[in-house]
Amino acid sequence: MTEFLLGAAGFILLTVTVGLVRILAGPGNIDRTAAAQLLGTGGIAALLLVAGATGARGAEDVALGLALLAAFASVAFVNSVEQRPSDNAERADP
Amino acid sequence: MKSVADIFTIVAVCAGSFFFLAGTVGLLRFPDSLTRLHALTKADNLGLGLVVLGLLPQANGFLGGLKLVAVWLLVQLAGATVAQVIAEALRRRGPPP
């Protein structure tokens, strides 16, 4: 059973590496963010599978942390790139 | 003989991996950003959901399973909000070509 789980984790990591192509080729930065989010989730799935297979302590916590960071990274990136007119409006009013 | 739980795990994890593959293929093949966003959220939530479902019988004890479900819920929420934020940024940028 554990070798099956490790095999599945390897397969998911393979799909993640294939997804990296989109990060390289992605026309806009927004596509790269979306790709990073998907790859984050792939990493989480692989982590959970390895945790289930090897019973390593704390691997689920690492997956939890990765889930959080992936979300923050995407949102932070989008906020930094897109200058929202609404922000300027707030800044304009005294 | 493999117990029922093992068979269930194998089937669920295989289905989950398939959805990851579908998500990645969708990420690569879809024409523009908005459709890629669709591939992103649907595929990874479903893929991760099935993987977690498959891992539940393997998890040690009730708390382990609860933690797995917690990870999946967090990814659900994070994926949905990120997709909304990205879609809004895309819409603000103007109609896709």
Backbone of each chain as ProteinMPNN parsed JSONL, in Angstrom:
{"seq_chain_A": "MTEFLLGAAGFILLTVTVGLVRILAGPGNIDRTAAAQLLGTGGIAALLLVAGATGARGAEDVALGLALLAAFASVAFVNSVEQRPSDNAERADP", "coords_chain_A": {"N_chain_A": [[0.832, -1.204, 0.0], [1.941, 1.235, 0.804], [3.799, 1.659, -1.172], [2.166, 2.121, -3.292], [0.978, 4.544, -2.582], [3.202, 6.206, -2.518], [3.895, 6.058, -5.166], [1.694, 7.31, -6.325], [2.05, 9.845, -5.279], [4.401, 10.531, -6.579], [3.464, 10.572, -9.181], [1.697, 12.709, -9.116], [3.458, 14.75, -8.579], [4.762, 14.688, -10.946], [2.827, 15.642, -12.707], [2.777, 18.172, -11.699], [5.281, 19.159, -12.381], [4.981, 19.171, -15.115], [3.085, 21.129, -15.26], [4.642, 23.295, -14.73], [5.513, 24.276, -17.069], [3.649, 26.025, -17.951], [4.147, 28.146, -16.282], [6.567, 29.023, -17.233], [5.939, 29.652, -19.894], [3.722, 31.189, -19.685], [1.667, 33.775, -20.918], [0.844, 36.183, -19.508], [1.529, 37.757, -16.305], [-0.446, 37.09, -14.622], [-1.278, 34.584, -15.383], [0.828, 33.131, -14.542], [0.583, 33.326, -11.817], [-1.772, 31.941, -11.369], [-0.949, 29.431, -12.198], [0.971, 28.926, -10.302], [-0.608, 28.673, -8.045], [-2.028, 26.331, -8.62], [0.065, 24.522, -8.738], [0.91, 24.679, -6.15], [-1.164, 23.418, -4.85], [-0.87, 20.899, -5.932], [1.535, 20.199, -4.79], [0.724, 20.074, -2.163], [-0.994, 17.881, -2.216], [0.812, 15.847, -2.86], [2.411, 15.937, -0.624], [0.616, 15.157, 1.37], [0.108, 12.58, 0.546], [2.612, 11.374, 0.831], [2.863, 11.683, 3.548], [0.797, 10.031, 4.391], [1.776, 7.62, 3.48], [4.375, 7.205, 4.597], [4.0, 7.909, 7.156], [5.233, 10.034, 8.349], [5.908, 12.25, 10.985], [4.09, 15.271, 11.341], [3.935, 15.981, 8.678], [1.491, 16.577, 7.607], [1.048, 19.023, 8.762], [2.907, 20.589, 7.496], [1.79, 20.553, 4.972], [-0.53, 21.943, 5.482], [0.537, 24.441, 6.068], [1.681, 25.048, 3.616], [-0.577, 25.274, 2.068], [-1.696, 27.589, 3.087], [0.312, 29.477, 2.548], [0.464, 29.412, -0.223], [-1.936, 30.532, -0.98], [-1.701, 33.1, 0.096], [0.482, 34.027, -1.33], [-0.477, 34.207, -3.961], [-2.553, 36.093, -3.718], [-1.178, 38.284, -2.698], [0.522, 38.8, -4.789], [-1.255, 39.513, -6.846], [-2.42, 41.77, -5.776], [-0.218, 43.474, -5.671], [0.486, 43.852, -8.304], [-1.788, 44.723, -9.756], [-2.918, 47.901, -10.008], [-5.438, 49.148, -8.32], [-8.194, 51.131, -9.394], [-9.937, 51.856, -7.385], [-8.355, 52.052, -5.124], [-6.857, 54.275, -5.753], [-8.875, 56.129, -5.774], [-9.596, 56.232, -3.064], [-7.218, 57.225, -2.114], [-7.232, 59.658, -3.283], [-9.283, 61.189, -2.111], [-9.273, 63.531, 0.586]], "CA_chain_A": [[0.0, 0.0, 0.0], [2.726, 2.469, 0.867], [4.457, 1.963, -2.452], [1.175, 2.725, -4.199], [0.812, 5.96, -2.217], [4.383, 6.957, -2.965], [3.801, 6.157, -6.624], [0.71, 8.347, -6.655], [2.668, 11.153, -4.984], [5.325, 10.806, -7.673], [2.71, 10.913, -10.394], [1.148, 14.074, -8.982], [4.578, 15.691, -8.75], [5.057, 14.743, -12.384], [1.895, 16.586, -13.345], [3.149, 19.525, -11.256], [6.407, 19.64, -13.194], [4.471, 19.509, -16.455], [2.407, 22.418, -15.13], [5.62, 24.388, -14.656], [5.698, 24.849, -18.411], [2.777, 27.195, -18.055], [4.779, 29.287, -15.61], [7.588, 29.553, -18.144], [5.403, 30.186, -21.151], [2.52, 31.993, -19.456], [1.776, 35.121, -21.493], [0.783, 37.287, -18.555], [1.929, 37.376, -14.946], [-1.609, 36.536, -13.937], [-1.301, 33.127, -15.623], [1.854, 32.488, -13.701], [0.052, 33.206, -10.45], [-2.748, 30.841, -11.347], [-0.204, 28.177, -12.281], [1.628, 28.698, -9.006], [-1.612, 28.176, -7.107], [-2.327, 24.92, -8.918], [1.217, 23.696, -8.373], [0.911, 24.597, -4.688], [-2.099, 22.375, -4.426], [-0.26, 19.612, -6.274], [2.53, 19.912, -3.754], [0.02, 19.674, -0.943], [-1.486, 16.507, -2.383], [1.953, 14.93, -2.785], [2.832, 15.903, 0.787], [-0.334, 14.355, 2.141], [0.293, 11.171, 0.178], [3.84, 10.889, 1.472], [2.587, 11.577, 4.985], [-0.001, 8.829, 4.6], [2.56, 6.41, 3.186], [5.508, 6.95, 5.489], [3.665, 8.18, 8.548], [6.177, 10.991, 8.932], [5.17, 13.157, 11.869], [4.1, 16.692, 11.027], [3.896, 16.298, 7.242], [0.213, 17.253, 7.302], [1.142, 20.443, 9.159], [3.624, 21.279, 6.416], [0.827, 20.739, 3.879], [-1.428, 23.031, 5.895], [1.267, 25.698, 5.903], [1.847, 25.329, 2.184], [-1.877, 25.738, 1.543], [-1.868, 28.985, 3.492], [1.267, 30.36, 1.87], [0.149, 29.508, -1.657], [-3.028, 31.494, -1.154], [-1.209, 34.46, 0.35], [1.379, 34.445, -2.41], [-1.242, 34.62, -5.137], [-3.289, 37.328, -3.461], [-0.215, 39.379, -2.562], [1.024, 39.146, -6.116], [-2.262, 40.209, -7.645], [-2.582, 43.134, -5.235], [0.929, 44.348, -5.959], [0.574, 44.166, -9.738], [-2.917, 45.494, -10.284], [-3.177, 49.139, -9.265], [-6.9, 49.247, -8.447], [-8.646, 52.523, -9.353], [-10.614, 52.2, -6.119], [-7.345, 52.526, -4.178], [-6.479, 55.671, -6.037], [-9.971, 57.007, -5.359], [-9.477, 56.503, -1.622], [-6.074, 58.086, -1.811], [-7.48, 61.028, -3.767], [-10.049, 62.007, -1.153], [-8.438, 63.877, 1.756]], "C_chain_A": [[0.868, 1.256, 0.0], [3.369, 2.729, -0.491], [3.455, 2.552, -3.43], [1.05, 4.21, -3.899], [2.001, 6.783, -2.693], [4.364, 7.104, -4.476], [2.832, 7.241, -7.034], [1.302, 9.727, -6.393], [3.627, 11.525, -6.11], [4.592, 11.238, -8.913], [2.195, 12.348, -10.308], [2.266, 15.088, -9.133], [4.948, 15.799, -10.217], [4.118, 15.73, -13.067], [2.252, 18.015, -12.937], [4.289, 20.043, -12.124], [5.934, 19.957, -14.609], [3.782, 20.866, -16.393], [3.387, 23.578, -15.094], [5.799, 25.035, -16.024], [4.844, 26.103, -18.542], [3.418, 28.389, -17.365], [5.827, 29.885, -16.546], [6.931, 30.303, -19.288], [4.315, 31.212, -20.899], [2.612, 33.387, -20.027], [1.818, 36.194, -20.425], [1.247, 36.825, -17.188], [0.772, 36.715, -14.22], [-1.653, 35.028, -14.159], [-0.287, 32.433, -14.738], [1.343, 32.34, -12.281], [-0.909, 32.045, -10.362], [-2.011, 29.51, -11.387], [0.458, 27.883, -10.939], [0.624, 28.155, -7.992], [-1.895, 26.708, -7.364], [-1.164, 24.046, -8.487], [1.33, 23.605, -6.857], [0.0, 23.482, -4.223], [-1.558, 20.994, -4.764], [0.765, 19.217, -5.24], [1.869, 19.442, -2.478], [-0.438, 18.233, -1.05], [-0.337, 15.521, -2.242], [2.406, 14.799, -1.332], [1.915, 15.004, 1.592], [-0.144, 12.875, 1.829], [1.536, 10.606, 0.858], [3.605, 10.738, 2.967], [1.79, 10.318, 5.261], [0.829, 7.575, 4.423], [3.596, 6.171, 4.268], [5.164, 7.265, 6.94], [4.617, 9.161, 9.185], [5.381, 11.958, 9.794], [5.197, 14.56, 11.274], [4.015, 17.004, 9.546], [2.567, 16.969, 6.891], [0.301, 18.727, 7.667], [1.878, 21.233, 8.079], [2.653, 21.542, 5.268], [-0.125, 21.879, 4.212], [-0.745, 24.368, 5.677], [1.404, 26.066, 4.446], [0.555, 25.846, 1.595], [-2.052, 27.221, 1.851], [-0.965, 29.883, 2.661], [0.926, 30.514, 0.398], [-0.936, 30.551, -1.875], [-2.502, 32.913, -0.964], [-0.348, 34.943, -0.8], [0.571, 34.952, -3.59], [-1.914, 35.961, -4.888], [-2.308, 38.495, -3.38], [0.277, 39.797, -3.936], [-0.002, 39.97, -6.876], [-2.435, 41.634, -7.117], [-1.424, 44.026, -5.655], [0.917, 44.749, -7.423], [-0.547, 45.108, -10.12], [-3.098, 46.733, -9.418], [-4.677, 49.407, -9.384], [-7.297, 50.726, -8.448], [-9.271, 52.843, -8.006], [-9.565, 52.661, -5.109], [-7.029, 53.986, -4.46], [-7.589, 56.596, -5.555], [-9.822, 57.3, -3.874], [-8.341, 57.479, -1.378], [-6.393, 59.524, -2.227], [-8.232, 61.827, -2.703], [-9.161, 62.309, 0.043], [-8.86, 63.05, 2.957]], "O_chain_A": [[0.578, 2.221, -0.707], [3.477, 3.878, -0.919], [3.806, 3.365, -4.285], [1.017, 5.04, -4.808], [1.848, 7.894, -3.2], [4.763, 8.138, -5.012], [3.093, 8.002, -7.965], [1.094, 10.661, -7.168], [3.671, 12.675, -6.547], [5.024, 12.149, -9.619], [2.246, 13.102, -11.279], [2.078, 16.15, -9.728], [5.388, 16.849, -10.684], [4.539, 16.543, -13.89], [2.061, 18.955, -13.709], [4.286, 21.198, -12.551], [6.423, 20.898, -15.234], [3.868, 21.66, -17.33], [3.018, 24.715, -15.389], [6.188, 26.198, -16.125], [5.246, 27.097, -19.148], [3.254, 29.524, -17.812], [5.96, 31.105, -16.64], [7.306, 31.43, -19.613], [4.005, 32.018, -21.776], [3.528, 34.132, -19.677], [2.722, 37.029, -20.422], [1.346, 35.624, -16.939], [0.968, 35.892, -13.326], [-2.015, 34.273, -13.256], [-0.5, 31.321, -14.255], [1.631, 31.347, -11.613], [-0.876, 31.262, -9.413], [-2.393, 28.566, -10.696], [0.5, 26.736, -10.495], [0.955, 27.289, -7.182], [-1.992, 25.922, -6.422], [-1.364, 22.962, -7.938], [1.784, 22.592, -6.325], [0.339, 22.707, -3.329], [-1.745, 20.039, -4.01], [0.861, 18.052, -4.856], [2.363, 18.546, -1.793], [-0.296, 17.453, -0.109], [-0.476, 14.485, -1.592], [2.739, 13.71, -0.866], [2.371, 14.191, 2.396], [-0.221, 12.025, 2.716], [1.513, 9.498, 1.393], [4.085, 9.788, 3.585], [2.053, 9.61, 6.233], [0.624, 6.582, 5.122], [3.695, 5.067, 4.803], [5.926, 6.937, 7.849], [4.809, 9.15, 10.401], [4.317, 12.431, 9.394], [6.227, 14.99, 10.756], [4.022, 18.177, 9.172], [2.508, 17.817, 6.001], [-0.278, 19.58, 6.995], [1.536, 22.378, 7.78], [2.679, 22.611, 4.659], [-0.483, 22.678, 3.347], [-1.35, 25.313, 5.171], [1.267, 27.229, 4.069], [0.558, 26.733, 0.741], [-2.49, 28.002, 1.007], [-1.399, 30.909, 2.136], [1.073, 31.596, -0.172], [-0.878, 31.346, -2.813], [-2.808, 33.812, -1.747], [-0.422, 36.104, -1.204], [0.884, 35.998, -4.159], [-1.859, 36.858, -5.729], [-2.568, 39.568, -3.924], [0.432, 40.985, -4.22], [0.328, 40.994, -7.474], [-2.576, 42.582, -7.89], [-1.623, 45.202, -5.961], [1.298, 45.871, -7.757], [-0.316, 46.155, -10.724], [-3.397, 46.625, -8.229], [-5.142, 49.848, -10.435], [-6.813, 51.498, -7.62], [-9.158, 53.97, -7.524], [-9.836, 53.561, -4.314], [-6.943, 54.814, -3.554], [-7.337, 57.672, -5.014], [-9.907, 58.453, -3.451], [-8.446, 58.41, -0.58], [-5.906, 60.481, -1.625], [-7.891, 62.974, -2.416], [-8.385, 61.456, 0.474], [-8.284, 63.19, 4.036]]}, "seq_chain_B": "MKSVADIFTIVAVCAGSFFFLAGTVGLLRFPDSLTRLHALTKADNLGLGLVVLGLLPQANGFLGGLKLVAVWLLVQLAGATVAQVIAEALRRRGPPP", "coords_chain_B": {"N_chain_B": [[-5.146, -10.768, 1.076], [-6.257, -7.732, -0.217], [-7.561, -5.302, 1.973], [-10.876, -3.865, 2.185], [-10.644, -1.183, 2.671], [-8.134, -0.566, 1.662], [-8.518, -0.999, -1.05], [-10.444, 0.919, -1.563], [-8.924, 3.186, -1.02], [-7.021, 3.04, -3.048], [-8.583, 3.33, -5.346], [-9.744, 5.866, -4.952], [-7.493, 7.549, -4.746], [-6.388, 7.192, -7.229], [-8.387, 8.326, -8.83], [-8.203, 10.93, -7.892], [-5.62, 11.629, -8.694], [-6.022, 11.54, -11.412], [-7.666, 13.759, -11.777], [-5.927, 15.75, -11.106], [-4.167, 15.563, -13.198], [-5.891, 16.247, -15.234], [-6.382, 18.883, -14.519], [-3.853, 20.029, -14.855], [-3.406, 19.593, -17.551], [-5.505, 21.095, -18.495], [-4.6, 23.575, -17.648], [-2.493, 23.956, -19.333], [-3.553, 23.72, -21.897], [-5.721, 25.393, -22.281], [-7.215, 28.23, -23.963], [-7.329, 31.037, -23.042], [-6.692, 33.284, -20.232], [-8.855, 33.321, -18.429], [-10.225, 30.92, -18.797], [-8.254, 29.215, -18.098], [-8.127, 29.724, -15.441], [-10.444, 28.53, -14.625], [-9.801, 25.84, -14.97], [-7.872, 25.667, -13.057], [-9.112, 26.024, -10.434], [-11.235, 24.165, -10.335], [-10.089, 21.663, -10.925], [-7.999, 21.263, -9.072], [-9.208, 21.369, -6.595], [-11.005, 19.251, -6.727], [-9.302, 17.146, -7.302], [-7.632, 17.151, -5.052], [-9.564, 16.737, -3.147], [-10.416, 14.114, -3.662], [-8.049, 12.757, -3.244], [-7.66, 13.22, -0.537], [-9.923, 11.996, 0.414], [-9.308, 9.403, -0.24], [-7.202, 9.002, 1.428], [-8.232, 9.021, 3.919], [-9.002, 6.497, 5.22], [-6.435, 5.624, 5.752], [-5.428, 7.415, 7.503], [-4.116, 8.099, 10.797], [-6.191, 7.459, 13.192], [-9.016, 9.401, 14.414], [-8.442, 12.082, 14.635], [-6.319, 12.49, 12.891], [-7.562, 12.108, 10.44], [-9.339, 14.219, 10.56], [-7.581, 16.327, 10.405], [-6.658, 16.043, 7.816], [-8.983, 16.593, 6.393], [-9.254, 19.196, 7.168], [-7.102, 20.418, 5.902], [-7.906, 20.118, 3.279], [-10.261, 21.662, 3.271], [-9.192, 24.18, 3.74], [-7.724, 24.545, 1.421], [-9.792, 24.554, -0.387], [-11.17, 26.939, 0.299], [-9.103, 28.784, -0.016], [-8.452, 28.444, -2.709], [-10.836, 29.213, -3.959], [-11.11, 31.936, -3.213], [-8.755, 32.992, -4.245], [-9.139, 32.552, -6.926], [-11.279, 34.27, -7.402], [-10.056, 36.73, -6.887], [-8.032, 36.821, -8.794], [-9.567, 36.674, -11.083], [-10.908, 39.077, -10.938], [-8.83, 40.843, -11.182], [-8.084, 40.246, -13.766], [-10.378, 40.988, -15.137], [-10.379, 43.666, -14.643], [-8.313, 44.383, -16.132], [-9.26, 44.523, -18.625], [-11.165, 43.491, -21.542], [-10.588, 40.069, -22.426], [-8.36, 39.106, -25.118]], "CA_chain_B": [[-6.171, -10.12, 0.259], [-6.275, -6.327, 0.187], [-8.834, -5.01, 2.652], [-11.738, -2.953, 1.419], [-10.141, 0.191, 2.822], [-7.023, -0.351, 0.723], [-9.052, -0.872, -2.424], [-11.073, 2.245, -1.652], [-7.864, 4.203, -1.103], [-6.388, 3.002, -4.376], [-9.491, 3.887, -6.363], [-9.934, 7.312, -4.747], [-6.269, 8.298, -5.042], [-6.228, 7.197, -8.683], [-9.287, 9.341, -9.398], [-7.659, 12.244, -7.558], [-4.476, 11.923, -9.569], [-6.536, 11.829, -12.754], [-8.156, 15.135, -11.853], [-4.76, 16.644, -11.135], [-3.667, 15.556, -14.571], [-6.825, 17.036, -16.051], [-6.156, 20.292, -14.201], [-2.606, 20.504, -15.459], [-3.604, 19.657, -19.006], [-6.339, 22.274, -18.726], [-3.776, 24.77, -17.453], [-1.605, 24.145, -20.487], [-4.198, 23.723, -23.211], [-6.844, 26.335, -22.458], [-6.75, 29.365, -24.768], [-6.96, 32.319, -22.416], [-6.459, 33.208, -18.788], [-10.05, 33.048, -17.616], [-10.543, 29.491, -18.841], [-7.232, 28.51, -17.301], [-8.52, 29.88, -14.027], [-11.456, 27.505, -14.359], [-9.116, 24.556, -14.8], [-7.118, 25.708, -11.803], [-9.855, 25.81, -9.188], [-12.037, 22.933, -10.311], [-9.316, 20.425, -10.94], [-7.179, 20.942, -7.897], [-10.057, 21.06, -5.444], [-11.572, 17.904, -6.861], [-8.197, 16.198, -7.183], [-7.203, 17.062, -3.65], [-10.671, 16.161, -2.385], [-10.409, 12.658, -3.818], [-6.853, 12.219, -2.59], [-7.901, 13.226, 0.913], [-10.925, 10.959, 0.674], [-8.633, 8.113, -0.293], [-6.243, 8.871, 2.52], [-8.899, 8.985, 5.226], [-8.838, 5.237, 5.948], [-5.046, 5.413, 6.172], [-5.004, 8.39, 8.512], [-4.086, 7.457, 12.115], [-7.153, 7.94, 14.175], [-10.028, 10.357, 13.956], [-7.858, 13.431, 14.541], [-5.541, 12.559, 11.658], [-8.5, 12.317, 9.33], [-9.878, 15.582, 10.668], [-6.569, 17.273, 9.911], [-6.651, 15.957, 6.35], [-10.147, 17.326, 5.869], [-9.003, 20.628, 7.393], [-6.224, 20.891, 4.82], [-8.694, 20.209, 2.052], [-11.172, 22.813, 3.378], [-8.412, 25.417, 3.585], [-7.387, 24.704, 0.008], [-11.035, 24.954, -1.07], [-11.427, 28.375, 0.527], [-8.021, 29.58, -0.612], [-8.569, 28.382, -4.178], [-11.986, 30.002, -4.427], [-10.851, 33.375, -3.096], [-7.689, 33.385, -5.172], [-9.707, 32.609, -8.276], [-12.049, 35.514, -7.522], [-9.143, 37.887, -6.935], [-7.351, 36.835, -10.092], [-10.539, 36.99, -12.14], [-11.205, 40.513, -10.886], [-7.678, 41.544, -11.752], [-8.138, 40.059, -15.219], [-11.487, 41.785, -15.709], [-10.007, 45.08, -14.572], [-7.306, 44.658, -17.153], [-9.915, 44.764, -19.916], [-11.676, 42.232, -22.096], [-9.511, 39.212, -22.965], [-8.288, 39.216, -26.603]], "C_chain_B": [[-6.228, -8.669, 0.729], [-7.623, -6.037, 0.855], [-9.618, -3.99, 1.831], [-11.169, -1.545, 1.483], [-9.024, 0.44, 1.816], [-7.564, -0.153, -0.683], [-9.684, 0.5, -2.601], [-10.008, 3.323, -1.802], [-7.292, 4.239, -2.505], [-7.29, 3.672, -5.392], [-9.575, 5.398, -6.206], [-8.672, 8.071, -5.125], [-6.026, 8.308, -6.549], [-7.121, 8.264, -9.3], [-8.741, 10.739, -9.117], [-6.509, 12.602, -8.463], [-4.959, 12.248, -10.971], [-7.001, 13.28, -12.84], [-7.002, 16.127, -11.805], [-4.215, 16.736, -12.543], [-4.561, 16.422, -15.445], [-6.599, 18.523, -15.797], [-4.92, 20.817, -14.882], [-2.749, 20.598, -16.97], [-4.459, 20.875, -19.334], [-5.517, 23.541, -18.62], [-2.948, 25.035, -18.697], [-2.39, 24.407, -21.759], [-5.208, 24.853, -23.368], [-6.356, 27.627, -23.115], [-6.408, 30.595, -23.949], [-7.017, 32.199, -20.907], [-7.694, 32.782, -18.042], [-10.363, 31.56, -17.634], [-9.504, 28.709, -18.047], [-7.569, 28.597, -15.824], [-9.536, 28.815, -13.666], [-10.775, 26.178, -14.112], [-8.45, 24.52, -13.445], [-7.999, 25.327, -10.621], [-10.585, 24.479, -9.21], [-11.154, 21.72, -10.133], [-8.633, 20.213, -9.608], [-8.069, 20.684, -6.705], [-10.572, 19.641, -5.53], [-10.466, 16.869, -6.695], [-7.792, 16.038, -5.744], [-8.305, 16.428, -2.82], [-10.651, 14.653, -2.465], [-9.185, 12.057, -3.153], [-7.079, 12.158, -1.084], [-8.909, 12.136, 1.273], [-10.268, 9.59, 0.702], [-7.733, 7.909, 0.894], [-6.93, 8.711, 3.861], [-8.741, 7.633, 5.921], [-7.407, 5.011, 6.427], [-4.671, 6.321, 7.335], [-5.059, 7.727, 9.881], [-5.1, 8.132, 13.025], [-8.049, 9.015, 13.605], [-9.387, 11.719, 13.723], [-7.048, 13.568, 13.259], [-6.446, 12.828, 10.471], [-9.054, 13.72, 9.354], [-8.879, 16.578, 10.111], [-6.517, 17.239, 8.387], [-7.804, 16.759, 5.774], [-9.929, 18.822, 6.051], [-8.123, 21.189, 6.281], [-7.037, 21.081, 3.558], [-9.628, 21.412, 2.104], [-10.403, 24.109, 3.154], [-8.093, 25.636, 2.113], [-8.63, 25.108, -0.767], [-11.228, 26.458, -0.948], [-10.368, 29.21, -0.181], [-8.178, 29.603, -2.124], [-9.697, 29.255, -4.677], [-11.66, 31.49, -4.358], [-9.785, 33.812, -4.084], [-8.248, 33.489, -6.578], [-10.512, 33.894, -8.45], [-11.106, 36.713, -7.689], [-8.481, 37.974, -8.299], [-8.332, 37.22, -11.195], [-10.836, 38.484, -12.13], [-10.053, 41.302, -11.487], [-7.719, 41.428, -13.268], [-9.222, 40.951, -15.833], [-11.102, 43.247, -15.725], [-9.048, 45.419, -15.702], [-7.97, 44.888, -18.506], [-10.307, 43.437, -20.525], [-10.538, 41.389, -22.655], [-9.51, 39.271, -24.485], [-9.164, 38.162, -27.292]], "O_chain_B": [[-6.244, -8.404, 1.931], [-8.676, -6.46, 0.378], [-9.092, -3.352, 0.919], [-11.198, -0.803, 0.502], [-8.957, 1.5, 1.194], [-7.13, 0.74, -1.412], [-9.502, 1.161, -3.623], [-10.155, 4.252, -2.595], [-7.097, 5.306, -3.086], [-6.835, 4.479, -6.203], [-9.489, 6.135, -7.188], [-8.755, 9.124, -5.756], [-5.526, 9.291, -7.096], [-6.691, 9.016, -10.175], [-8.798, 11.623, -9.972], [-6.415, 13.729, -8.949], [-4.398, 13.111, -11.646], [-6.766, 13.955, -13.842], [-7.079, 17.21, -12.386], [-3.851, 17.808, -13.026], [-4.094, 17.209, -16.269], [-6.62, 19.33, -16.727], [-4.925, 21.92, -15.427], [-2.28, 21.549, -17.594], [-4.2, 21.594, -20.299], [-5.702, 24.476, -19.399], [-2.724, 26.185, -19.075], [-1.975, 25.203, -22.602], [-5.522, 25.234, -24.496], [-5.236, 28.071, -22.868], [-5.326, 31.16, -24.115], [-7.349, 31.144, -20.368], [-7.614, 31.972, -17.119], [-10.727, 30.992, -16.604], [-9.806, 27.697, -17.416], [-7.329, 27.664, -15.058], [-9.516, 28.262, -12.566], [-11.115, 25.465, -13.168], [-8.451, 23.496, -12.762], [-7.667, 24.402, -9.88], [-10.565, 23.741, -8.225], [-11.425, 20.854, -9.301], [-8.673, 19.111, -9.06], [-7.728, 19.852, -5.864], [-10.581, 18.911, -4.54], [-10.655, 15.846, -6.038], [-7.625, 14.919, -5.26], [-8.026, 15.666, -1.894], [-10.845, 13.974, -1.457], [-9.259, 10.978, -2.566], [-6.733, 11.171, -0.434], [-8.775, 11.451, 2.286], [-10.597, 8.735, 1.524], [-7.516, 6.778, 1.33], [-6.299, 8.312, 4.84], [-8.383, 7.6, 7.098], [-7.186, 4.288, 7.398], [-3.721, 6.044, 8.067], [-5.929, 6.892, 10.129], [-4.878, 9.224, 13.547], [-7.87, 9.475, 12.478], [-9.717, 12.425, 12.771], [-7.072, 14.614, 12.61], [-6.146, 13.658, 9.613], [-9.225, 14.347, 8.309], [-9.248, 17.541, 9.44], [-6.352, 18.274, 7.742], [-7.643, 17.503, 4.807], [-10.349, 19.626, 5.219], [-8.361, 22.288, 5.781], [-6.883, 22.076, 2.851], [-9.783, 22.116, 1.106], [-10.88, 25.019, 2.476], [-8.175, 26.756, 1.61], [-8.549, 25.91, -1.697], [-11.423, 27.16, -1.94], [-10.673, 30.197, -0.85], [-8.053, 30.656, -2.75], [-9.559, 29.954, -5.681], [-11.898, 32.226, -5.315], [-9.893, 34.878, -4.692], [-7.889, 34.39, -7.335], [-10.449, 34.536, -9.498], [-11.335, 37.589, -8.522], [-8.378, 39.05, -8.888], [-8.001, 37.974, -12.109], [-10.999, 39.092, -13.187], [-10.253, 42.286, -12.199], [-7.425, 42.39, -13.977], [-9.03, 41.573, -16.878], [-11.427, 43.985, -16.654], [-8.972, 46.556, -16.167], [-7.333, 45.388, -19.434], [-9.848, 42.382, -20.088], [-9.625, 41.92, -23.287], [-10.566, 39.468, -25.087], [-9.22, 38.113, -28.521]]}, "name": "protein", "num_of_chains": 2, "seq": "MTEFLLGAAGFILLTVTVGLVRILAGPGNIDRTAAAQLLGTGGIAALLLVAGATGARGAEDVALGLALLAAFASVAFVNSVEQRPSDNAERADPMKSVADIFTIVAVCAGSFFFLAGTVGLLRFPDSLTRLHALTKADNLGLGLVVLGLLPQANGFLGGLKLVAVWLLVQLAGATVAQVIAEALRRRGPPP"}
